[in-house]
Amino acid sequence: MKKREKIMEYVFLLAAVISIVAVALICIFLFANGIPAMKKIGFVEFLTGTKWKPGNNKFGIFPMILGSIYVTGGALIIGVPVGVLTSVFMARFCPEGLYKFLKPVVNLLAGIPSIVYGFFGLVVLVPFIREHFKNSNGQSILCASILLGIMILPTIIGASEPTIRAVEQSYYEGALALGATHERSVFTVVVPAAKSGILAAVILGVGRALGETMAVMMVVGNQPRVPNSILQGVRTLTTNIVMEMGYATDLHREALIATGVVLFAFILIINLCFSAIKRSGKE
């Protein structure tokens, strides 16, 4: 038995080392190719420039940074309230019979490929926005935000619901004993007690929205410009990379890798926030 335990210990250690090495190799590749490109272009010009014209050696990703922020922010405005309220309903209000149906539906949403979401947005959301909003061809920040808001629902619900269920029952019973209704007990006692887990779910949703590519590329318009309206098309950091990497060479290719460095920095900040929130919740 001890021999088997020792073997499994080494297996787990090997798996952990492989994971760490994989992350380290990705970081080395990104920074080794991206940082020199930023130096050639100029850090300030690369991060704050508004012109992306590879043919003229102009590589400013500020419009893409804004596009990613706007689309992700819109997705959070749409997805977070719906996701959190759905989590509260499933954890504290949902009848058992309905829960057995609702839970697999949420899991199914998580399993749908991104390209299928993209087709849905292209066939349903884009024509709807084109018909109901003037001066828009449908492919816009609004369309991408709605689509991403739907896509992050499984992430937020899946992380929030267990947290709400994990709140000690004595909190809820104490609120009832003080004369609060069921609804008031849930929203004023149980939900605040689970706030660290809910915030962590929201941060995971941010990471999911920020890193999405294919679905967004199909509905966002892919225009590298600073938008004046949510009905205009933009280009995000991820779509900028995937659209041009196939034919990019020399400095153009290096600039796209540098874009990946910026995106990696955003994701790293999000993960650090997630770790900090989990740590504060445990404390």
C-alpha positions as CSV (number, residue, x, y, z in Angstrom):
1,M,0.0,0.0,0.0
2,K,2.8,2.4,0.9
3,K,4.5,1.7,-2.4
4,R,1.3,2.5,-4.3
5,E,0.9,5.7,-2.4
6,K,4.5,6.6,-3.2
7,I,3.9,6.0,-6.9
8,M,0.7,8.0,-7.0
9,E,2.5,10.8,-5.1
10,Y,5.2,10.9,-7.9
11,V,2.4,10.8,-10.6
12,F,0.7,13.8,-9.0
13,L,4.0,15.6,-8.6
14,L,4.8,15.0,-12.3
15,A,1.4,16.3,-13.4
16,A,1.9,19.5,-11.3
17,V,5.4,20.0,-12.8
18,I,4.1,19.5,-16.3
19,S,1.4,22.2,-15.7
20,I,3.9,24.6,-14.3
21,V,6.4,24.0,-17.1
22,A,3.6,24.5,-19.7
23,V,2.6,27.9,-18.2
24,A,6.2,28.9,-18.0
25,L,6.9,28.0,-21.6
26,I,3.9,30.0,-22.7
27,C,5.1,33.0,-20.7
28,I,8.6,32.8,-22.1
29,F,7.3,32.5,-25.7
30,L,5.0,35.5,-25.3
31,F,7.4,37.8,-23.5
32,A,10.4,36.8,-25.6
33,N,8.6,37.7,-28.8
34,G,6.3,40.4,-27.6
35,I,8.5,42.7,-25.6
36,P,11.0,43.2,-28.4
37,A,8.1,44.1,-30.7
38,M,6.9,46.7,-28.2
39,K,10.3,48.2,-28.1
40,K,10.6,48.4,-31.9
41,I,7.1,50.1,-32.1
42,G,7.4,52.0,-28.9
43,F,5.5,51.1,-25.7
44,V,3.5,54.3,-25.7
45,E,2.7,54.2,-29.3
46,F,1.7,50.6,-29.2
47,L,-0.6,50.9,-26.2
48,T,-2.1,54.3,-27.0
49,G,-1.9,54.5,-30.8
50,T,-5.3,54.6,-32.6
51,K,-4.1,53.4,-36.0
52,W,-3.7,49.8,-36.9
53,K,-2.3,49.7,-40.4
54,P,0.2,46.8,-40.8
55,G,1.0,47.9,-44.4
56,N,2.2,51.3,-43.1
57,N,3.9,49.8,-40.0
58,K,1.4,51.5,-37.7
59,F,0.5,49.2,-34.8
60,G,-1.7,51.0,-32.2
61,I,-3.9,48.7,-30.1
62,F,-5.8,51.3,-28.1
63,P,-9.0,50.8,-30.2
64,M,-8.8,47.0,-29.5
65,I,-8.2,47.6,-25.8
66,L,-11.3,49.8,-25.7
67,G,-13.3,47.3,-27.8
68,S,-12.4,44.5,-25.4
69,I,-13.3,46.6,-22.3
70,Y,-16.6,47.8,-23.9
71,V,-17.7,44.3,-25.0
72,T,-16.7,42.7,-21.7
73,G,-18.4,45.5,-19.7
74,G,-21.6,45.1,-21.7
75,A,-21.5,41.4,-21.2
76,L,-21.2,41.8,-17.4
77,I,-24.1,44.4,-17.3
78,I,-26.3,41.8,-19.0
79,G,-25.0,38.5,-17.7
80,V,-24.1,39.3,-14.0
81,P,-27.7,40.2,-12.8
82,V,-29.3,37.4,-14.7
83,G,-26.7,34.9,-13.6
84,V,-26.6,35.9,-9.9
85,L,-30.4,36.0,-9.6
86,T,-30.7,32.6,-11.4
87,S,-28.2,31.2,-8.9
88,V,-30.2,32.6,-5.9
89,F,-33.4,31.1,-7.4
90,M,-31.8,27.7,-8.0
91,A,-30.2,27.6,-4.5
92,R,-33.1,28.9,-2.4
93,F,-36.4,29.1,-4.4
94,C,-36.4,26.5,-7.1
95,P,-38.8,23.5,-6.6
96,E,-37.0,20.1,-6.7
97,G,-38.8,19.0,-9.9
98,L,-37.9,22.2,-11.7
99,Y,-34.3,22.1,-10.4
100,K,-33.8,18.6,-12.0
101,F,-34.6,20.2,-15.4
102,L,-32.9,23.6,-14.9
103,K,-29.5,22.3,-13.8
104,P,-28.9,20.2,-16.9
105,V,-30.0,23.1,-19.1
106,V,-27.4,25.4,-17.4
107,N,-24.8,22.6,-17.9
108,L,-25.8,22.3,-21.5
109,L,-25.2,26.0,-22.0
110,A,-21.7,25.6,-20.8
111,G,-21.1,22.7,-23.3
112,I,-22.3,24.5,-26.4
113,P,-19.3,25.3,-28.7
114,S,-18.4,29.0,-29.2
115,I,-19.0,28.8,-33.0
116,V,-22.6,27.7,-32.4
117,Y,-23.2,30.8,-30.2
118,G,-21.6,32.8,-33.0
119,F,-24.0,31.4,-35.6
120,F,-26.9,32.2,-33.2
121,G,-25.7,35.8,-32.9
122,L,-25.2,36.1,-36.6
123,V,-28.6,34.7,-37.6
124,V,-30.8,36.0,-34.8
125,L,-29.2,39.0,-32.9
126,V,-27.5,40.8,-35.8
127,P,-30.7,41.0,-37.9
128,F,-32.7,42.0,-34.9
129,I,-30.4,44.9,-34.1
130,R,-30.2,45.9,-37.7
131,E,-34.0,46.1,-38.0
132,H,-34.7,47.8,-34.7
133,F,-31.8,50.3,-34.4
134,K,-31.1,52.9,-37.1
135,N,-27.6,53.6,-38.4
136,S,-26.3,50.1,-37.4
137,N,-25.7,47.1,-39.6
138,G,-26.2,44.8,-36.6
139,Q,-22.6,43.8,-36.0
140,S,-21.8,46.0,-33.0
141,I,-20.7,46.3,-29.4
142,L,-24.3,45.8,-28.4
143,C,-24.7,42.5,-30.3
144,A,-21.4,41.1,-29.0
145,S,-22.3,42.2,-25.4
146,I,-25.7,40.4,-25.5
147,L,-24.1,37.2,-27.0
148,L,-21.3,37.2,-24.4
149,G,-23.8,38.0,-21.6
150,I,-25.5,34.7,-22.6
151,M,-22.2,32.8,-22.9
152,I,-21.0,33.8,-19.4
153,L,-24.2,32.7,-17.6
154,P,-23.1,29.1,-17.1
155,T,-19.8,30.3,-15.6
156,I,-21.5,32.7,-13.2
157,I,-24.3,30.3,-12.2
158,G,-22.0,27.3,-11.8
159,A,-19.7,29.2,-9.4
160,S,-22.3,31.2,-7.5
161,E,-24.9,28.5,-6.8
162,P,-22.7,26.2,-4.7
163,T,-21.4,29.2,-2.8
164,I,-25.0,30.3,-1.9
165,R,-25.8,26.7,-0.9
166,A,-22.7,26.6,1.3
167,V,-23.9,29.4,3.6
168,E,-24.7,28.0,7.0
169,Q,-28.3,27.2,7.5
170,S,-28.2,28.9,10.9
171,Y,-27.8,32.3,9.2
172,Y,-31.1,31.8,7.4
173,E,-32.9,30.3,10.4
174,G,-31.7,33.2,12.6
175,A,-33.2,35.7,10.2
176,L,-36.5,33.8,10.2
177,A,-36.5,33.8,14.0
178,L,-36.1,37.5,14.0
179,G,-39.3,37.8,11.9
180,A,-37.9,38.2,8.4
181,T,-39.7,36.7,5.5
182,H,-38.1,34.0,3.3
183,E,-37.2,36.4,0.6
184,R,-35.8,39.0,3.0
185,S,-33.8,36.3,4.8
186,V,-32.2,35.2,1.5
187,F,-31.4,38.6,0.1
188,T,-30.3,40.3,3.2
189,V,-28.5,37.5,5.0
190,V,-27.7,34.5,2.8
191,V,-26.6,36.4,-0.3
192,P,-24.3,38.9,1.5
193,A,-22.7,35.9,3.4
194,A,-21.9,34.4,0.0
195,K,-20.6,37.7,-1.6
196,S,-16.9,36.5,-1.8
197,G,-18.0,33.5,-3.9
198,I,-20.3,35.5,-6.0
199,L,-17.6,38.1,-6.7
200,A,-15.2,35.3,-7.6
201,A,-17.9,34.0,-10.1
202,V,-18.1,37.4,-11.6
203,I,-14.4,37.6,-12.1
204,L,-14.4,34.2,-13.8
205,G,-17.1,35.5,-16.0
206,V,-14.9,38.5,-16.9
207,G,-12.1,36.1,-17.8
208,R,-14.5,34.1,-20.0
209,A,-15.8,37.2,-21.8
210,L,-12.4,38.8,-22.2
211,G,-10.9,35.6,-23.7
212,E,-13.7,34.7,-26.1
213,T,-12.8,34.9,-29.8
214,M,-14.8,33.0,-32.4
215,A,-18.3,34.0,-31.3
216,V,-17.3,37.6,-30.9
217,M,-15.5,37.7,-34.2
218,M,-18.7,36.8,-36.0
219,V,-20.9,39.6,-34.5
220,V,-18.7,42.4,-33.4
221,G,-17.9,44.0,-36.8
222,N,-14.1,43.7,-36.5
223,Q,-13.3,47.4,-37.2
224,P,-10.1,48.7,-35.5
225,R,-11.5,52.1,-34.5
226,V,-12.4,54.0,-31.4
227,P,-16.2,53.7,-31.2
228,N,-18.6,56.5,-30.5
229,S,-21.7,54.3,-29.9
230,I,-22.5,50.8,-28.8
231,L,-24.2,50.3,-32.2
232,Q,-20.8,50.6,-34.0
233,G,-18.5,47.7,-34.8
234,V,-15.2,47.3,-33.0
235,R,-12.3,44.9,-32.9
236,T,-11.2,43.2,-29.7
237,L,-7.7,42.0,-28.7
238,T,-8.5,38.3,-29.3
239,T,-10.2,38.9,-32.7
240,N,-7.4,41.1,-33.8
241,I,-4.9,38.2,-33.2
242,V,-7.0,35.4,-34.8
243,M,-7.9,37.5,-37.9
244,E,-4.4,38.4,-38.9
245,M,-2.0,35.8,-37.5
246,G,-2.5,33.5,-40.5
247,Y,-0.8,35.8,-42.9
248,A,1.3,38.1,-40.7
249,T,5.1,38.2,-41.0
250,D,8.0,40.0,-39.5
251,L,7.0,43.1,-37.4
252,H,3.3,42.5,-38.0
253,R,3.5,39.0,-36.5
254,E,5.5,40.3,-33.6
255,A,3.0,43.0,-33.0
256,L,0.2,40.4,-32.8
257,I,2.2,38.4,-30.3
258,A,2.7,41.6,-28.3
259,T,-1.1,42.0,-28.4
260,G,-1.2,38.6,-26.8
261,V,1.1,39.9,-24.1
262,V,-1.3,42.7,-23.3
263,L,-4.2,40.2,-23.2
264,F,-2.2,37.9,-21.0
265,A,-1.6,40.8,-18.6
266,F,-5.3,41.4,-18.4
267,I,-6.0,37.8,-17.7
268,L,-3.2,37.7,-15.1
269,I,-4.7,40.7,-13.3
270,I,-8.2,39.0,-13.3
271,N,-6.7,35.8,-11.8
272,L,-4.9,37.8,-9.1
273,C,-8.1,39.5,-8.2
274,F,-9.8,36.1,-8.1
275,S,-7.1,34.7,-5.8
276,A,-7.3,37.8,-3.5
277,I,-11.1,37.5,-3.3
278,K,-10.9,33.8,-2.4
279,R,-8.3,34.5,0.2
280,S,-10.3,37.3,1.8
281,G,-13.4,35.0,1.8
282,K,-11.5,32.3,3.7
283,E,-10.2,34.8,6.2
